[in-house]
Amino acid sequence: MNHHLSVENGLAPTESGLVNGVLGAAIKGIQVSMKLEILGQEGAKFDRLHQLAFQVAGDLKRAVEIKVIHDTSEIVRRGVSWTPALIVNGEIKCAGRLPSKAELRAYLS
């Protein structure tokens, strides 16, 4: 599942996790500035990380692509041993715990 979050002009994600989607971003000329991958099985910590990523991206008015990965073999293939995990532009930033909002801001800045 991919979520494309456009946060141009302070837009916030809808319940489905999409704001304007890819088409809307293309129409507005918004380029995705970074790619986030959230890895893990659904649960409280995973859901919270997903929510925080949307929130911080919105606060920073960043256009990001968020890809959710639940498949265990894919998680292992990416070098992640503990979940939830956050990968930003191909680099593992956090695994096995929830990062703070301040950490997320630093990762997305």
LINKA-V863743 format. One record per backbone hydrogen bond with DSSP energy under -1.0 kcal/mol. NH is the residue of the N-H (numbers start at 0). CO is the residue of the C=O. If there is no record, write none. Layout:
BEGIN
NH,CO
NH,CO
END
This chain:
BEGIN
2,65
4,63
9,6
10,7
16,13
18,3
23,19
24,20
25,21
26,22
27,23
29,24
32,62
35,64
36,86
37,66
38,84
39,68
46,42
47,43
48,44
49,45
50,46
51,47
52,48
53,49
54,50
55,51
56,52
57,53
58,54
59,55
61,56
63,4
64,33
65,2
66,35
67,0
68,37
74,70
75,71
76,72
77,73
78,75
79,74
84,38
85,93
86,36
87,90
88,34
90,87
92,85
93,85
95,83
103,99
104,100
105,101
106,102
107,103
END
